[in-house]
Amino acid sequence: MPNGVQAAAAYLRELLLRPGRYRRKWEQYAERSRLGQVNQLAVAEVLAHYLWEHPRAQGDVDVLPRQLKDTASRALSGKLLSKATLTLFTDAFGFDPFERERLLRLWEGSAHVRVLSGPRAIREDQATALGPPQVKTLALHDHHYLGRDGLPQRHRVIHVIEAVVDGVDRLPYRADTSALTIEVGQGFSGLAGDVYQPTAELFVVDMLLAKPLAAGETATLE
């Protein structure tokens, strides 16, 4: 299990990679960016610009982005992420209060917040039961909520996808149980048909996208 600093660094990378204003803030300084990676020098540019306008110590107004590249690299890798550096990131990128609190709780090693990552959530034979994938995942955010009794109450997923073929008009929702209620949100127009079982242990329902995607198009789904 990662320690608090590593968990906070993982969530920090997630926030900066998520499509939206945080990512746009560093991408404006990036000559090039690789899928799934944060450009550290571009992040250093954001930190430097913030310190020029909000100096915290003598010399901050003259700091060069390249001088902050190692700070950004160590913070994003989890090798060295002090509370002061974490605060600099949250201020420079303008993270909202919820994200600031989650980052701090992760950094402090709270047992109530967890960043989970891994190659898959279901077995490989189940993952391939529906044939070759028509989309690839750019970002996936799982939010699990517990009731007063401490048992799982609901699960909210924010999924950013990119179509790898033309004409993608639905996304299969896969589960290992049929005892659940599914509600589609952003990016969907509704559910298509009943639950079906491609394998004995896998339950699937197709969710219709708000509009078909051509290859290379992206969508944010809830």
N, C-alpha and C positions, 0 to 999 in steps of 0.2 A: 504493500500500500504506500502511495507517495506521501511524503511529509507535507506539512502545511505550505512551505515555500514552493515546493514542486507543484502542489495542487493549485495554488494561486497563480503560478506561472502558466500552467496548462489552461486555466480559465482566461487569463490575460491574452494568451495566444488565440483562444477561441473568439473572444470579443473583437480582436483586431482583424481576424480573418472573416468574420461574419459580414455578409454584404450589408452595407449601410454607411452611416456617417462616420463611424470610427475608422472603418477601412478606407473610405474616401479620403480621410484626413491625412493618412500616410501615403496613400497611392499617388497623391498629387505631386509628391517629391520623388517617386520611384521611376527611374528610366525604364525598368523592366521588373516584372514580378512573376514568380513561379507559382503555379497552382498549389495551394495548401501550405505556402510559406509566406512569412512576414519579412519584408525587406527591412533589415535592421538599420541601414543608413537612413532610409526614409523615415523610420520611427525616430531616429536620433534628430532628424530635421524638425519634427514636430516638438520634441522635448526642448530643443535649442530655441525655437521660435517662442515657446511659452516662457522660457527663462529670460529671454530678452525683454519681454513685456512685463514679467512678474519675477524680477530677480529675488533670490532668497539668500544670496551671499555675495560678498565682494567678488567681482569677476564674472558673475553670471551674464551680465550684459554683453560680454565679449566672448563667451564660450562658442566654440565652433562645433557644428554637428558631428564632425569626425571624432571630436574629443568625447562625445557621448555614445559613440557606436558600441564600445565595449560595455558600457553600462546597459544599453539596450539589449545587447547579446546575452549578457549574464542574467539579466532579469527574465527574458523570454525563455531561456533554457532552464531556468530554475537553479542555476549554479550559485547566483548571489542576487537576492531580492530583498533589500532592506525595507523597513516600513517607510522610510523617507523616499526611497525610489518608487515604491508602490504608490505613495501619495502623489509623487510627481507625475506618474502615468495617469492616475485618475483625474488630476487637475488638467493636465495638458490635453487629454483626449475628451474631457468633459463627460465622463461616465455618469450615468444617472444614479440617484441615491441607492436604488436596489442593487445595482451592479457594484457600487462602491462598498456597500455593506457585505455583499457576498464575497468579494475579493478579500476584505479584511478578515472575515470569519474563516475563510480558507487559509489565509496566511497565518492566522492564530492557531490553526490546527483543530478547528471545531469538528466534533464528531457528528454534527447535525447537517453538514453540507458535504457533498461528495461529488467530485468530478470523475465520471466513469469513462473509460475508453477501451477499445478492443477491436479486433478484426471483424467480429460478427456476433449477433445476439441469438441466432438459431443455428442448428447444425448445417453443415455444408450441403448435405443431401436435400434438406428442406429449402435452403436458399436457392438451389438450382432447380427445384421442382416445377417452377413456372416458366422455365426456358431462359434464354439469354436475357440479361437486363436491358431495358430500353432507356433507362436513365442512370446517371451516376450522381452520387451524393457530393455536394459541395460543403454542406454544413448540416449538422443534425443536433438538435437541442431537446433533451428529454426533461420534462418537469414532472416529478412524482409528488403527489399530495397525500398526506395521511389524515385520517379522521381522529376524533377525540380518543378513540380506543386504540390508536397507534397502528391500525390496519390500513392498507392502501385504499384510498378513496377514489382518486382519479389520476389520470395520466395525460399530460398535454405534450404534444410533439410539434416542434417547429422544424420543418424539413426544407432545405434549399437544394433543388435538383437542377440538373442540366440534361436535356434530351440528347441521346447518342444516335437516334434514328429519327426520321421524319414521321409526323403524324401521331405522336404520343398523345393520347386523349384520356388516359386513365392510369391510376397507380394502385397496385394491389396492396391491401393492408393485411399483413400476416400475423397470426397469433397461434399460441399453442393451446388455446381454449376457445370454446364457443360461448362461454358465459361472460360476455362483456357487451357494453353498449358503446357504439361508435358515433361520434358527432363530427361532421366535417366543418371546417371553417374556411379561413382565407385560402384562396387559390382553387377551391373546389366548387362544383355546381350541384353535387349530390352523390348518392351512392347508386351503383349500377347492379341491380339484381340482388339475389340472396347470397348467403354465405355458402361457399363450396369447399370441398376437401380434395386437393390434389394428392395428398398422402393421408394415411390414417391419423397422424398426429398433428396435421397442419390445417388450420382453418383460415380461409381467405375471403375477403370481400373487395370488389373493385370500387375505387373512388374516382368519379369523373372529374377531370380537370375543368376549370372555368373556360379554358380555351385550349385547343390542341397545340402542341409544341413542335416546332421544326427542329432538326438536328442543330445543336449549339445554343438553342434558346433555354433560358433559365426561368424558374418560378419558385416563389416562396409559398410553402404550404403549411396549413395548420390542421 
